Amino acid sequence: EELDEFNRRIVGRIEVVRSFPEVACPGKSVRRMKAIQGDITRLQVDAIVNAANTSLLGGGGVDGAIHRAAGPELVEECRKFRGCKTGEARLTQGYRLPARWVIHTPGPVWNGGGLHEREKLASCYRNSLRLAMDQGAGSIAFPCISTGVYRYPPDLAAQVAVETCRDFLEETGADLAVTFCCFSKADLELYQKLL
Ligand code: ADP
């Protein structure tokens, strides 16, 4: 009888808990995201993302800056991957960078938008976030992937970046602070408007 009474109370409690309405927290994930203007190689975050090419062996733009700042050990570690497909991501150590890890992701080349560029760019953000989360990172910084020599329109790219990161944070509940590190003031303004 005592057990029955105990169970009834527990069940009662469970029902009470269940009857609470879902508490929506609009904007919670947005508060985990911020945009700054600066050089990504200087950031003290757990992981910085490199807008790499599919060879993963270094290039120009932000890729060149990251390899220069990290030192020659970075390209040595990258060799083990034997390249990486567009939209996928690979993690290495940060070597001489203040960041502990570098996540390398080749963005899509813009060809007018009809060749799945949007999905591929979203994959870059999602796969980078997933790697960071699995690694236990608490903070990650992204450059404006594909908006340099790969010619993705910066306003469209910023939309993909913010939406994909917001959805990821909401869906996974990841405890991850996201910084969009813009090189130009124009990019910073795009992100500020969206955030
Ligand atoms: P992609 O080949 O993906 O287009 P780029 O390196 O050409 O890559 O350009 C991507 C973005 O990175 C551009 O917005 C560019 O201005 C920016 N960028 C270049 N150097 C840095 C840096 N040191 N820190 C942050 N962003 C940078």
py3Dmol code that shows the C-alpha trace and the ligand (Angstrom):
import py3Dmol

protein = """\
ATOM      1  CA  GLU A   1       0.000   0.000   0.000  1.00  0.00           C
ATOM      2  CA  GLU A   2       2.788   2.363   0.931  1.00  0.00           C
ATOM      3  CA  LEU A   3       4.471   1.620  -2.348  1.00  0.00           C
ATOM      4  CA  ASP A   4       1.234   2.227  -4.245  1.00  0.00           C
ATOM      5  CA  GLU A   5       0.794   5.532  -2.490  1.00  0.00           C
ATOM      6  CA  PHE A   6       4.418   6.440  -3.292  1.00  0.00           C
ATOM      7  CA  ASN A   7       3.941   5.502  -6.935  1.00  0.00           C
ATOM      8  CA  ARG A   8       0.752   7.498  -7.167  1.00  0.00           C
ATOM      9  CA  ARG A   9       2.561  10.536  -5.840  1.00  0.00           C
ATOM     10  CA  ILE A  10       5.463  10.069  -8.245  1.00  0.00           C
ATOM     11  CA  VAL A  11       3.097   9.574 -11.172  1.00  0.00           C
ATOM     12  CA  GLY A  12       1.202  12.638 -10.015  1.00  0.00           C
ATOM     13  CA  ARG A  13       4.404  14.612 -10.017  1.00  0.00           C
ATOM     14  CA  ILE A  14       5.403  13.375 -13.418  1.00  0.00           C
ATOM     15  CA  GLU A  15       2.054  14.441 -14.764  1.00  0.00           C
ATOM     16  CA  VAL A  16       2.438  17.843 -13.168  1.00  0.00           C
ATOM     17  CA  VAL A  17       5.876  18.198 -14.746  1.00  0.00           C
ATOM     18  CA  ARG A  18       4.514  17.061 -18.079  1.00  0.00           C
ATOM     19  CA  SER A  19       1.700  19.545 -17.950  1.00  0.00           C
ATOM     20  CA  PHE A  20       4.129  22.458 -17.871  1.00  0.00           C
ATOM     21  CA  PRO A  21       4.020  24.271 -21.174  1.00  0.00           C
ATOM     22  CA  GLU A  22       7.153  24.123 -23.329  1.00  0.00           C
ATOM     23  CA  VAL A  23       9.231  27.091 -22.333  1.00  0.00           C
ATOM     24  CA  ALA A  24      10.341  28.736 -25.522  1.00  0.00           C
ATOM     25  CA  CYS A  25      13.579  30.724 -25.311  1.00  0.00           C
ATOM     26  CA  PRO A  26      13.576  32.804 -28.450  1.00  0.00           C
ATOM     27  CA  GLY A  27      16.917  34.401 -29.114  1.00  0.00           C
ATOM     28  CA  LYS A  28      18.861  32.163 -26.729  1.00  0.00           C
ATOM     29  CA  SER A  29      21.075  30.782 -29.492  1.00  0.00           C
ATOM     30  CA  VAL A  30      21.433  34.211 -31.051  1.00  0.00           C
ATOM     31  CA  ARG A  31      22.966  35.407 -27.799  1.00  0.00           C
ATOM     32  CA  ARG A  32      25.659  32.744 -28.238  1.00  0.00           C
ATOM     33  CA  MET A  33      26.668  34.370 -31.558  1.00  0.00           C
ATOM     34  CA  LYS A  34      28.524  37.615 -32.155  1.00  0.00           C
ATOM     35  CA  ALA A  35      30.284  39.379 -34.998  1.00  0.00           C
ATOM     36  CA  ILE A  36      33.570  41.232 -34.743  1.00  0.00           C
ATOM     37  CA  GLN A  37      35.939  42.845 -37.210  1.00  0.00           C
ATOM     38  CA  GLY A  38      39.486  41.502 -37.041  1.00  0.00           C
ATOM     39  CA  ASP A  39      42.190  39.041 -37.993  1.00  0.00           C
ATOM     40  CA  ILE A  40      41.085  35.499 -37.174  1.00  0.00           C
ATOM     41  CA  THR A  41      44.680  34.375 -36.576  1.00  0.00           C
ATOM     42  CA  ARG A  42      44.788  36.580 -33.460  1.00  0.00           C
ATOM     43  CA  LEU A  43      41.702  35.217 -31.739  1.00  0.00           C
ATOM     44  CA  GLN A  44      41.927  33.377 -28.441  1.00  0.00           C
ATOM     45  CA  VAL A  45      39.162  30.869 -28.985  1.00  0.00           C
ATOM     46  CA  ASP A  46      39.214  27.076 -28.793  1.00  0.00           C
ATOM     47  CA  ALA A  47      38.865  26.621 -32.550  1.00  0.00           C
ATOM     48  CA  ILE A  48      39.205  28.847 -35.586  1.00  0.00           C
ATOM     49  CA  VAL A  49      37.808  27.780 -38.936  1.00  0.00           C
ATOM     50  CA  ASN A  50      39.925  27.967 -42.059  1.00  0.00           C
ATOM     51  CA  ALA A  51      38.275  28.694 -45.427  1.00  0.00           C
ATOM     52  CA  ALA A  52      40.530  26.097 -47.034  1.00  0.00           C
ATOM     53  CA  ASN A  53      40.686  24.592 -50.521  1.00  0.00           C
ATOM     54  CA  THR A  54      40.166  20.905 -51.207  1.00  0.00           C
ATOM     55  CA  SER A  55      43.902  20.119 -51.136  1.00  0.00           C
ATOM     56  CA  LEU A  56      44.105  21.355 -47.508  1.00  0.00           C
ATOM     57  CA  LEU A  57      47.696  22.265 -48.292  1.00  0.00           C
ATOM     58  CA  GLY A  58      47.346  26.031 -47.940  1.00  0.00           C
ATOM     59  CA  GLY A  59      46.443  28.851 -50.298  1.00  0.00           C
ATOM     60  CA  GLY A  60      45.855  32.586 -50.326  1.00  0.00           C
ATOM     61  CA  GLY A  61      43.544  34.801 -48.291  1.00  0.00           C
ATOM     62  CA  VAL A  62      42.619  33.658 -44.819  1.00  0.00           C
ATOM     63  CA  ASP A  63      44.076  30.192 -45.535  1.00  0.00           C
ATOM     64  CA  GLY A  64      47.525  31.673 -46.185  1.00  0.00           C
ATOM     65  CA  ALA A  65      47.287  33.891 -43.102  1.00  0.00           C
ATOM     66  CA  ILE A  66      46.378  30.923 -40.879  1.00  0.00           C
ATOM     67  CA  HIS A  67      49.217  28.750 -42.207  1.00  0.00           C
ATOM     68  CA  ARG A  68      51.738  31.590 -41.825  1.00  0.00           C
ATOM     69  CA  ALA A  69      50.679  32.255 -38.247  1.00  0.00           C
ATOM     70  CA  ALA A  70      50.476  28.574 -37.239  1.00  0.00           C
ATOM     71  CA  GLY A  71      53.873  27.627 -38.672  1.00  0.00           C
ATOM     72  CA  PRO A  72      54.991  24.767 -40.945  1.00  0.00           C
ATOM     73  CA  GLU A  73      53.703  22.022 -38.635  1.00  0.00           C
ATOM     74  CA  LEU A  74      50.174  22.860 -39.730  1.00  0.00           C
ATOM     75  CA  VAL A  75      50.634  21.845 -43.362  1.00  0.00           C
ATOM     76  CA  GLU A  76      52.482  18.728 -42.204  1.00  0.00           C
ATOM     77  CA  GLU A  77      49.477  17.633 -40.175  1.00  0.00           C
ATOM     78  CA  CYS A  78      47.108  18.534 -43.030  1.00  0.00           C
ATOM     79  CA  ARG A  79      48.915  16.148 -45.388  1.00  0.00           C
ATOM     80  CA  LYS A  80      47.540  13.138 -43.524  1.00  0.00           C
ATOM     81  CA  PHE A  81      44.017  13.882 -44.753  1.00  0.00           C
ATOM     82  CA  ARG A  82      44.908  13.653 -48.455  1.00  0.00           C
ATOM     83  CA  GLY A  83      42.470  16.447 -49.205  1.00  0.00           C
ATOM     84  CA  CYS A  84      38.897  17.164 -48.202  1.00  0.00           C
ATOM     85  CA  LYS A  85      35.656  17.501 -50.157  1.00  0.00           C
ATOM     86  CA  THR A  86      33.809  20.804 -50.407  1.00  0.00           C
ATOM     87  CA  GLY A  87      31.447  21.187 -47.440  1.00  0.00           C
ATOM     88  CA  GLU A  88      33.279  18.679 -45.234  1.00  0.00           C
ATOM     89  CA  ALA A  89      35.622  19.635 -42.375  1.00  0.00           C
ATOM     90  CA  ARG A  90      38.831  18.349 -40.746  1.00  0.00           C
ATOM     91  CA  LEU A  91      40.386  19.253 -37.410  1.00  0.00           C
ATOM     92  CA  THR A  92      44.067  19.857 -36.632  1.00  0.00           C
ATOM     93  CA  GLN A  93      46.078  21.369 -33.808  1.00  0.00           C
ATOM     94  CA  GLY A  94      46.604  25.141 -33.844  1.00  0.00           C
ATOM     95  CA  TYR A  95      50.393  25.025 -33.278  1.00  0.00           C
ATOM     96  CA  ARG A  96      51.654  28.640 -32.920  1.00  0.00           C
ATOM     97  CA  LEU A  97      48.177  30.139 -33.104  1.00  0.00           C
ATOM     98  CA  PRO A  98      46.453  31.316 -29.949  1.00  0.00           C
ATOM     99  CA  ALA A  99      43.598  28.987 -30.933  1.00  0.00           C
ATOM    100  CA  ARG A 100      43.965  25.383 -29.790  1.00  0.00           C
ATOM    101  CA  TRP A 101      42.507  23.846 -32.947  1.00  0.00           C
ATOM    102  CA  VAL A 102      42.001  24.719 -36.603  1.00  0.00           C
ATOM    103  CA  ILE A 103      38.996  23.346 -38.449  1.00  0.00           C
ATOM    104  CA  HIS A 104      39.637  23.296 -42.180  1.00  0.00           C
ATOM    105  CA  THR A 105      36.641  23.403 -44.508  1.00  0.00           C
ATOM    106  CA  PRO A 106      36.666  24.002 -48.266  1.00  0.00           C
ATOM    107  CA  GLY A 107      33.796  26.301 -49.204  1.00  0.00           C
ATOM    108  CA  PRO A 108      31.985  26.183 -52.545  1.00  0.00           C
ATOM    109  CA  VAL A 109      33.045  28.314 -55.504  1.00  0.00           C
ATOM    110  CA  TRP A 110      30.123  30.595 -56.447  1.00  0.00           C
ATOM    111  CA  ASN A 111      28.787  29.807 -59.905  1.00  0.00           C
ATOM    112  CA  GLY A 112      25.528  31.732 -59.874  1.00  0.00           C
ATOM    113  CA  GLY A 113      23.776  29.715 -57.167  1.00  0.00           C
ATOM    114  CA  GLY A 114      22.440  26.858 -59.284  1.00  0.00           C
ATOM    115  CA  LEU A 115      25.095  24.316 -58.333  1.00  0.00           C
ATOM    116  CA  HIS A 116      24.065  23.662 -54.705  1.00  0.00           C
ATOM    117  CA  GLU A 117      26.342  26.419 -53.436  1.00  0.00           C
ATOM    118  CA  ARG A 118      23.965  27.263 -50.590  1.00  0.00           C
ATOM    119  CA  GLU A 119      23.756  23.662 -49.320  1.00  0.00           C
ATOM    120  CA  LYS A 120      27.498  23.252 -49.582  1.00  0.00           C
ATOM    121  CA  LEU A 121      28.181  26.443 -47.658  1.00  0.00           C
ATOM    122  CA  ALA A 122      25.661  25.421 -44.976  1.00  0.00           C
ATOM    123  CA  SER A 123      27.473  22.055 -44.736  1.00  0.00           C
ATOM    124  CA  CYS A 124      30.760  23.880 -44.092  1.00  0.00           C
ATOM    125  CA  TYR A 125      29.229  25.617 -41.071  1.00  0.00           C
ATOM    126  CA  ARG A 126      27.361  22.550 -39.799  1.00  0.00           C
ATOM    127  CA  ASN A 127      30.287  20.147 -40.128  1.00  0.00           C
ATOM    128  CA  SER A 128      32.682  22.630 -38.509  1.00  0.00           C
ATOM    129  CA  LEU A 129      30.326  23.131 -35.567  1.00  0.00           C
ATOM    130  CA  ARG A 130      29.845  19.369 -35.209  1.00  0.00           C
ATOM    131  CA  LEU A 131      33.625  18.775 -35.105  1.00  0.00           C
ATOM    132  CA  ALA A 132      34.088  21.559 -32.548  1.00  0.00           C
ATOM    133  CA  MET A 133      31.298  20.175 -30.386  1.00  0.00           C
ATOM    134  CA  ASP A 134      32.622  16.602 -30.567  1.00  0.00           C
ATOM    135  CA  GLN A 135      36.057  17.897 -29.600  1.00  0.00           C
ATOM    136  CA  GLY A 136      34.601  19.598 -26.530  1.00  0.00           C
ATOM    137  CA  ALA A 137      35.351  23.123 -27.731  1.00  0.00           C
ATOM    138  CA  GLY A 138      33.527  25.929 -25.938  1.00  0.00           C
ATOM    139  CA  SER A 139      34.201  28.590 -28.545  1.00  0.00           C
ATOM    140  CA  ILE A 140      34.658  28.753 -32.310  1.00  0.00           C
ATOM    141  CA  ALA A 141      35.345  31.573 -34.772  1.00  0.00           C
ATOM    142  CA  PHE A 142      34.461  31.589 -38.469  1.00  0.00           C
ATOM    143  CA  PRO A 143      35.791  33.756 -41.301  1.00  0.00           C
ATOM    144  CA  CYS A 144      33.349  34.689 -44.092  1.00  0.00           C
ATOM    145  CA  ILE A 145      33.821  31.379 -45.927  1.00  0.00           C
ATOM    146  CA  SER A 146      33.768  31.503 -49.766  1.00  0.00           C
ATOM    147  CA  THR A 147      33.317  35.284 -49.978  1.00  0.00           C
ATOM    148  CA  GLY A 148      36.886  36.006 -51.154  1.00  0.00           C
ATOM    149  CA  VAL A 149      38.343  34.422 -54.264  1.00  0.00           C
ATOM    150  CA  TYR A 150      35.418  31.954 -54.330  1.00  0.00           C
ATOM    151  CA  ARG A 151      33.087  34.952 -55.028  1.00  0.00           C
ATOM    152  CA  TYR A 152      30.037  33.922 -52.964  1.00  0.00           C
ATOM    153  CA  PRO A 153      27.932  37.101 -52.552  1.00  0.00           C
ATOM    154  CA  PRO A 154      28.739  38.342 -49.020  1.00  0.00           C
ATOM    155  CA  ASP A 155      25.131  39.151 -48.070  1.00  0.00           C
ATOM    156  CA  LEU A 156      23.866  35.706 -49.086  1.00  0.00           C
ATOM    157  CA  ALA A 157      26.830  34.024 -47.388  1.00  0.00           C
ATOM    158  CA  ALA A 158      26.166  35.898 -44.143  1.00  0.00           C
ATOM    159  CA  GLN A 159      22.539  34.711 -44.192  1.00  0.00           C
ATOM    160  CA  VAL A 160      23.630  31.098 -44.610  1.00  0.00           C
ATOM    161  CA  ALA A 161      26.228  31.463 -41.844  1.00  0.00           C
ATOM    162  CA  VAL A 162      23.865  32.965 -39.274  1.00  0.00           C
ATOM    163  CA  GLU A 163      20.895  30.707 -40.064  1.00  0.00           C
ATOM    164  CA  THR A 164      22.947  27.517 -40.079  1.00  0.00           C
ATOM    165  CA  CYS A 165      24.713  28.313 -36.806  1.00  0.00           C
ATOM    166  CA  ARG A 166      21.460  29.385 -35.141  1.00  0.00           C
ATOM    167  CA  ASP A 167      19.711  26.176 -36.230  1.00  0.00           C
ATOM    168  CA  PHE A 168      22.646  24.048 -35.101  1.00  0.00           C
ATOM    169  CA  LEU A 169      22.768  25.647 -31.652  1.00  0.00           C
ATOM    170  CA  GLU A 170      19.021  25.312 -31.259  1.00  0.00           C
ATOM    171  CA  GLU A 171      18.847  21.715 -32.466  1.00  0.00           C
ATOM    172  CA  THR A 172      21.835  20.402 -30.511  1.00  0.00           C
ATOM    173  CA  GLY A 173      21.758  22.685 -27.463  1.00  0.00           C
ATOM    174  CA  ALA A 174      25.558  22.852 -27.885  1.00  0.00           C
ATOM    175  CA  ASP A 175      27.343  25.003 -25.327  1.00  0.00           C
ATOM    176  CA  LEU A 176      29.366  26.758 -27.978  1.00  0.00           C
ATOM    177  CA  ALA A 177      30.087  30.472 -28.353  1.00  0.00           C
ATOM    178  CA  VAL A 178      30.241  31.407 -32.047  1.00  0.00           C
ATOM    179  CA  THR A 179      32.186  34.414 -33.353  1.00  0.00           C
ATOM    180  CA  PHE A 180      31.865  35.596 -36.948  1.00  0.00           C
ATOM    181  CA  CYS A 181      35.245  37.179 -37.590  1.00  0.00           C
ATOM    182  CA  CYS A 182      34.807  39.683 -40.418  1.00  0.00           C
ATOM    183  CA  PHE A 183      37.822  41.126 -42.151  1.00  0.00           C
ATOM    184  CA  SER A 184      35.966  44.087 -43.634  1.00  0.00           C
ATOM    185  CA  LYS A 185      33.651  46.642 -42.085  1.00  0.00           C
ATOM    186  CA  ALA A 186      31.088  45.922 -44.801  1.00  0.00           C
ATOM    187  CA  ASP A 187      30.932  42.256 -43.735  1.00  0.00           C
ATOM    188  CA  LEU A 188      30.659  43.218 -40.091  1.00  0.00           C
ATOM    189  CA  GLU A 189      27.655  45.423 -40.878  1.00  0.00           C
ATOM    190  CA  LEU A 190      25.920  42.555 -42.707  1.00  0.00           C
ATOM    191  CA  TYR A 191      26.310  40.272 -39.693  1.00  0.00           C
ATOM    192  CA  GLN A 192      25.281  42.925 -37.206  1.00  0.00           C
ATOM    193  CA  LYS A 193      22.063  43.468 -39.118  1.00  0.00           C
ATOM    194  CA  LEU A 194      21.286  39.736 -39.141  1.00  0.00           C
ATOM    195  CA  LEU A 195      22.175  39.170 -35.495  1.00  0.00           C
TER     196      LEU A 195
END
"""
ligand_1 = """\
27
ADP
P 37.539 31.746 -50.074
O 38.494 31.047 -50.994
O 36.730 30.762 -49.242
O 36.691 32.748 -50.783
P 39.279 33.840 -48.960
O 40.398 33.643 -48.007
O 39.619 34.313 -50.343
O 38.481 32.449 -48.975
O 38.221 34.843 -48.337
C 37.347 34.499 -47.308
C 37.155 35.674 -46.374
O 38.246 35.740 -45.466
C 37.095 37.025 -47.061
O 36.012 37.765 -46.506
C 38.431 37.670 -46.669
O 38.321 39.087 -46.589
C 38.626 37.090 -45.300
N 39.980 37.135 -44.714
C 41.184 37.230 -45.318
N 42.167 37.223 -44.400
C 41.577 37.113 -43.185
C 42.045 37.081 -41.824
N 43.347 37.128 -41.512
N 41.112 36.976 -40.820
C 39.793 36.910 -41.103
N 39.300 36.954 -42.346
C 40.174 37.057 -43.378
"""
view = py3Dmol.view(width=600, height=400)
view.addModel(protein, "pdb")
view.setStyle({"model": 0}, {"cartoon": {"style": "trace"}})
view.addModel(ligand_1, "xyz")
view.setStyle({"model": 1}, {"stick": {}})
view.zoomTo()
view.show()
